[in-house]
């Protein structure tokens, strides 16, 4: 199914679109559809609902802010605490306070992961090259 919409384009943009269509031997609407498919940000529906309030603000961030967000790391001290609680949970029951702390740390790690991933997707959509896994390992 397709839909028709009217879009008002400034003359220079229209000429650019028309020329791109001619060069690629595609109709202008195909060029527009491809451009939109590559430039629209991914929907928050792809992220679990409980994390929407944490991730939604990234849509308003500029490129520099998104880069900083993508580079954030979980503080080593909190990560060690998280792993220690997981280890303890495997060998003995956690106290209520420990369970609550583990849940808090897990949520913080999840929020960081979703924000970093979404920031990376937004930067990629804005035309930035993202580091490869090999490059990320070297910088760690």
C-alpha positions in Angstrom: 0.0 0.0 0.0 1.2 3.5 -0.8 0.0 6.9 0.2 0.2 10.2 -1.6 1.3 13.4 0.2 2.0 16.9 -1.1 5.3 18.3 -0.2 6.3 21.8 -1.0 10.0 22.0 -1.9 12.2 25.0 -2.5 13.3 25.3 -6.1 17.0 24.4 -5.5 16.0 21.2 -3.6 13.5 20.3 -6.3 16.1 20.7 -9.1 18.5 18.5 -7.0 15.8 15.9 -6.6 15.0 16.0 -10.3 18.6 15.6 -11.3 19.2 12.8 -8.8 16.2 11.0 -10.3 17.5 11.4 -13.8 20.9 10.2 -13.0 19.7 7.2 -11.1 16.9 6.5 -13.6 14.3 6.4 -10.9 11.2 8.4 -10.4 11.5 11.3 -7.9 9.0 9.6 -5.5 11.4 6.6 -5.3 14.3 8.9 -4.4 12.2 10.6 -1.8 11.0 7.3 -0.3 14.6 6.0 -0.1 15.8 9.2 1.4 13.1 9.1 4.1 13.8 5.5 4.8 17.4 6.4 5.6 16.9 9.6 7.4 13.9 9.0 9.7 15.0 8.1 13.3 14.0 4.6 14.4 10.8 4.6 16.4 10.8 4.3 20.1 8.4 1.4 19.8 11.5 -0.7 19.0 12.7 0.0 22.6 10.8 -1.5 25.6 8.2 1.0 26.9 9.7 1.4 30.4 12.8 2.9 28.8 11.1 5.5 26.6 11.4 8.3 29.1 15.1 7.6 29.3 15.7 7.4 25.6 13.2 10.0 24.2 15.4 13.0 25.1 18.1 11.8 22.7 15.9 12.8 19.7 16.5 16.4 20.7 20.3 16.1 21.1 22.8 17.6 18.7 25.6 15.5 17.2 28.1 16.4 19.8 25.8 15.4 22.6 24.9 12.1 20.9 28.6 11.3 20.5 29.2 11.9 24.2 26.2 9.7 25.0 27.5 7.0 22.8 30.9 7.1 24.5 29.5 6.9 28.1 30.6 3.8 30.1 29.1 2.2 33.2 31.3 3.3 36.1 33.7 0.5 37.0 32.9 0.7 40.7 29.2 0.1 40.0 30.0 -2.6 37.5 32.1 -4.4 40.1 29.2 -4.1 42.6 26.7 -5.4 40.1 28.9 -8.4 39.3 29.5 -9.1 43.0 25.8 -9.1 43.7 25.2 -11.5 40.7 27.9 -13.8 42.1 26.4 -13.8 45.6 22.9 -14.4 44.1 24.2 -17.6 42.5 25.5 -19.0 45.8 23.1 -17.6 48.4 19.9 -15.6 48.7 20.2 -11.9 48.6 18.8 -9.6 51.3 15.9 -7.3 50.3 18.4 -4.4 50.3 20.7 -6.3 48.0 17.9 -7.3 45.7 16.8 -3.7 45.4 20.4 -2.6 44.7 20.8 -5.3 42.1 17.6 -4.2 40.4 18.7 -0.5 40.5 22.1 -1.4 39.0 20.5 -3.6 36.3 18.2 -0.8 35.3 21.0 1.7 35.2 23.0 -0.6 33.0 20.0 -1.2 30.7 19.3 2.5 30.4 22.9 3.2 29.5 22.8 0.4 26.9 19.6 1.6 25.3 20.8 5.2 25.3 24.2 4.3 23.8 22.6 2.2 21.1 20.0 4.7 20.2 22.6 7.5 20.1 24.6 5.4 17.7 21.6 4.7 15.5 20.8 8.4 15.4 24.3 9.4 14.5 24.4 6.7 11.8 21.2 8.1 10.4 22.8 11.6 10.4 25.6 10.3 8.2 28.3 9.5 10.8 30.6 6.5 10.5 30.4 4.4 13.6 33.5 2.6 15.0 33.9 -1.1 14.2 34.0 -3.6 17.0 37.7 -3.9 16.5 38.2 -0.2 16.8 36.0 -0.2 20.0 38.2 -2.9 21.5 41.4 -1.0 20.8 40.0 2.1 22.6 39.0 0.1 25.7 
